[in-house]
Each structure stands twice: as structure tokens, then as C-alpha cells.
Amino acid sequence: MTLDSQARQQMITQQLRCWSVLDNRVLNTMTTMPRELFIPPAYRDLAFADTSIPLENGQSILAPKIEGRLLQAMEIQPNDQVMFVGANNGFLLACAAKLGRQVHCFEANAELAAHARRNLLAAAINNVSINEQDDAQLSDGAMYDAILISGSLPTYDMRYERALKHGGRLVMITGNSPVMQVFKVFRQGENQWQREILFETDIAPLPFATKRSAFVF
């Protein structure tokens, strides 16, 4: 077994499983997806470490255990249409693309969008589209089975839950450093949603997060 293989397996057993990531489809996807291809060369030795890794413009790659918890909460099924706000390094997009049918991503930063596209190409992922904009132009007619807001927002934004299909799942991180809450939202009907707090964390805000008003329920 190579050093990378050992580190990858330790990531699964010592980080993800210990943090209650137990969905076999998620674990298999994160095991087989070449995470090292998505890590900047200067930090490649940390590809499987239990730590965040810095990116451009104050963004950072999340620790694997947090990525696993977010993916698991989305409950992505093989025919799902998935929406992301924030491309980050593209790794979560790639995992979601393996779990679902199509991933639609909104990324306001052109450099991050280009970086994610390069990583997805290197990993041979071809069912992800990245739009170089924030989600301010989100169409009322666009409905998704699963949505992830990959950066934090200062307050809960109700627009995202309204973009879910019936039975759809939304995962959103809200609050201010150092304590933020990870919400999971399940759309039960036309005007009915079930919301729960999964865990607390502290991640970088989306670049445009403070530039628009949001709604607090």
C-alpha cells in the first residue's frame, strides 16, 4: 500500500467515520475521488490531513470530515439535480457529481471558477456546470433536489429553501465567527419545511454574503 493510499484510508477511518459520516455511498465516493488533484501544489502533503487548506480571496478547503458531513446531509441520489453556491476547489462538486446526475454551481469569483474547472477536468468529471456569478439571478423556475451553500452566510436566507423541489434537501452554514450553525432543511410541501441544526463549525463567508439582505426565520 502506498503512502497516499494509507493516508486516504486513515482519512476515512480516523476522520470521517469518527465524525459520524457513515453513508457508504459518501464514504466510497470520498475514497475513490482523487482529493490530491484538488489541492494546491504547495499544500499537497496535507491532502488527507484533518485540517483546512487556504485558497484565494480568504477562502479555504474544508477539512475532510466537514466535507463528508455536508455531503451526507445532502442525501444526493443518482438522478438528482444538485445546486452549489461557491465552487471552492471543486472537490465537493466532483463528489456530488459522482453521487447525482448533474451539478449546477454559481461562483462569483472568476479565478476560483477557473481553478475548480481545471481540477474537475483533471479528475475527468464532466457533469458539472460552473456559472461565473453569485446566485442573485437564481431563476424562480430553477428547482433542485439538493442544495449546498459552501461558504457561510451571516443570517439564514430563505430564497434557497424555496429553490428546493418537494422532498429536496438544503444544507446552509449561518452565523458569525467563531461559532456558526450548519442547517439541514427538508422541503415537505408547497409551504412547509423541516429545519434542524446538525453541528457547529467556523468557515469562511461567501465573498458576496454581506452585500445583500437576508431573511431570518
PyMOL commands that set and color helices and strands:
alter all, ss='L'
color gray80, all
select helices_A, chain A and resi 3-19+24-32+35-38+41-46+56-58+64-74+91-99+110-122+135-137+161-163+209-211
alter helices_A, ss='H'
color red, helices_A
select strands_A, chain A and resi 53-54+60-61+81-85+102-106+128-131+144-153+164-176+179-189+192-201
alter strands_A, ss='S'
color yellow, strands_A
deselect
rebuild
show_as cartoon
